[in-house]
Amino acid sequence: MGFIKLPRIMIAGLGGDSGKTFVSCGLLRYFMDKGLEVSGFKKGPDYIDSAWLKLASKKEVRNLDTYLIPKNEIIKSFIKNGTACDISIIEGNRGLFDGYDSKGSHSTAELAKLLGCPVVLVLTVKKITRTSAALVLGCKLMDKDLNIAGVIINQLAGKRHESIIRETIEDITGIPVIGAIPKLNSEVMPSRHLGLITPDEYELAENAIKISAKAINDYVDTEKLLNIAKDSSLIQDYKNESDEKNSSLTISQRKNKIRIGYFCDRIFSFYYPENLESLADLGVELIKISSYNDKILPEIDALYIGGGFPESNIELLTSNKELMMSLKSAVESGLPVYAECGGLIYLGESINIDGKNHQLSGILPIKFMMSKKPMGHGYSEAIVDNDNPFFSNGTVMRSHEFHYSFIDESAPYVKTCLKVQRGVGAIDKRDGIIYKNVFGTYLHIHALGFRQWAEAMLNQANKYRVELCRHKKMQ
């Protein structure tokens, strides 16, 4: 094991809606436009902010979360994807010290310390002046092992406002103010629910990235920020023996290229890149499917339906009855399907939105309702306690959930295989809805923290192909 140099910075805030994504996207695009090699990361379980960072950097963005992923895997992922980059930008989530519990476990601050990463605090200063210094000082004193190396003040009212805040913060805390962004005239990145809308759903998304990059150019001392990143401590580089391991199952199946499809469009876009890569690493051929353009399910051995916002695009989604019928027929013939959150909704009978019922695929005998508030939000953990096609009893699934939908209590009995020990789940602290070779869940997993998932997908896909070949020979 050795130590390597990786220029890096953590963009943190005091809470949600503080401008972290705007600043992070702006920095990525600004440095990229200047010819620097950049990499973007997002702390925490998140798909939408990551999608904005991906648009800004024009490359895959990795999530780093110590609840979902073991610490050694986080370090390896960061090194793997940050090596050879001039700067890595990590966007924090929520407030700097907000985490799993009162001690701040799994917080942005804990991730920054794990990666030896200097922190730049984005501070919204709307309708405050000297109090801003108290907020920064509180963060500095809260954890003296944390390196808060700079502050970017956001939503300034004017020059006098900036002058008072800059002088107060620097005099009282000793932390330099390296940027001062004024309040913009309009909402650059529109919000929905508890966060931003996805860039795929926003026609002005690219323009929003350009506006953020211009704001960085005009109002942030980028040379100072880059020097802070370059002054990051050395980071330990080490490998896990498991990196070199390949199962005999993987080697044998590489010869026949198992095909696994996944919905990939503006409706279903919630996939951690590592989940798809973990399948590809096992020799799987990944087949993109549009939930609204493709009328017939392609020839595949299994299907993965990730999360998204089917409820926000319900008319477009439900207009494609042909694909729903095609999938339902394949499920009845034994096609393995793994569906998360929005994917689970797709498999249901219907969803009621604002009093109107919309018919879905009808694969699972459940009906969904939409709530005005989150029905499940945050980290979750479940244990397998019932037979199912994918995981053995006793398997622990660390995950996260975020959904405004819920299953109508009048739904008939459905078989479940997960006992939810933390979180809400689907029905009465249960989840993992099973029908034939379908596994539907509200819980999102990350493949780096739940490595059984990719092997399970491959196993089921291989069994289905074998059975299908056997059936064809008998005809």
C-alpha positions, 0 to 999 in steps of 0.5 A: 500500500502506498500514498497518492496525490489527488487534488480534491474538494468537498462542497458542503452546506448548512442544509438543503437548498443552499446552492451546493449543486449549483456551485458544484456543477459550475465548478465542474464545467468551469474547470472542464472548459479551461481544459482541466480533467475533472471528476464529480462525486456525490455524497449520499444516496442520490440520483438527481444531483448526480445526474446534474453533476454528470451533465456538467462534467460530461462523465459518470458521477459516483456516489460515496456513502458510508452507510450504503458502501464499506469505507474501503470500497469508497476509497477505492471508488474515489481513487479509481475515478479520481486518478489522473484528474486535475481536480475532483469535486465532491458535492455533500448532502444536507447539512455538513454534520447531518447524518444517520444519528445524533452523532452525525454518523455517515455525514458529509463531514465524516466522508470528508475526513475519511477522504482527507478532503478540504471543505468549502462551505456554501453559505446562503446569506439571505437576510443576514450579515454578521450572523453568517460568521457565527454559523461558520465559526460553529462549523469550525468548532464543531469538529476540529479534525475537519478542514474547512478551508474556504467559504463561498457566500451565496445569494448576496443582496449587493456590494455592501452586504458582501463587504460586511459578511466577508470581513466578519467571517474572515476576522472571526473565523480565520477562514477565507471567503473565496467566492461571493455569488449574488442572488440570481433573477430566476430559479436556474435549477427548478425544484420538485418534492425535496430536491431538483427535477432531473435534467432529462426533464428540463429542456433548459438544463444545459443552459442552467449548467452554463449559467452556473459556470459563468457564476463561478467565473465571475464570482469565485476565486477559482485559482485559490479554490484549485490551490486548496484542492491541490494542497489536499493530504496524500490519500492511502491507495490500497486494494482488496483481495476481492478485486481479483476474484472472479467466480467460476459462474462468471467465467463460464457465462462470459462465453454466452453473453447473458442479456439483461435489459433495463429501462433507460429514459426520462422516466426511469433514470435512477441507476447507480453506474456501479450497479450496471457496471457490476453486471457488465463486469460479469460478462452481461450484455446490457440492453437499453429499453425505452418505457414509452418508445419501445413497443415490444420487449427485446430478447433478454434473459432478465429485466432491471427496472430502476427508479424514477418519476413515473407519476410525473410522466404518467400519460406518456408512460401509460400510452405504451400499453404494448410494452406493458402487455409484452412484459406481462407475457414474459413474466408469466413465462418466467422472465426474472425482473428486479424492480426498484421504487418507480419500477415497482409502480410500473409492475402494479395494477394502477396508480391514483394521482389527484383522484384519477386512476391510471392503469399500469402493467397489472403484473403485481396485484397491487394499487398505488396511491400518491401522497402529498408528503414523503411516505418513505425517506432515508436509509433503510435496512431489511433482512430476507426471511422468506423464499424468493428467486434472488437472495437466500434467507438471512441476507441483510440488505442495506438500502435507501428509500424515497417515495411519495407513493404507497400501496392501497391497503385494500390490495389483496395478499401478496407474498413478501420476502423482506422484513424491514428493520429500518425504514418504511418499506412497502406494506406494514414494515414488509417489502420485497414483493414476489410473484413468479421470478419478479422481485419488486421493492421500494428499497434502492441498493448500491452494488458496491455495498450489496455485491450479492445483487449482481450475482443474483441477477446473473444466476436468475438470467442464466436459469431463465435462458436454460429453461427457455432453451429446454422448452424450445427443444421440446417443441 
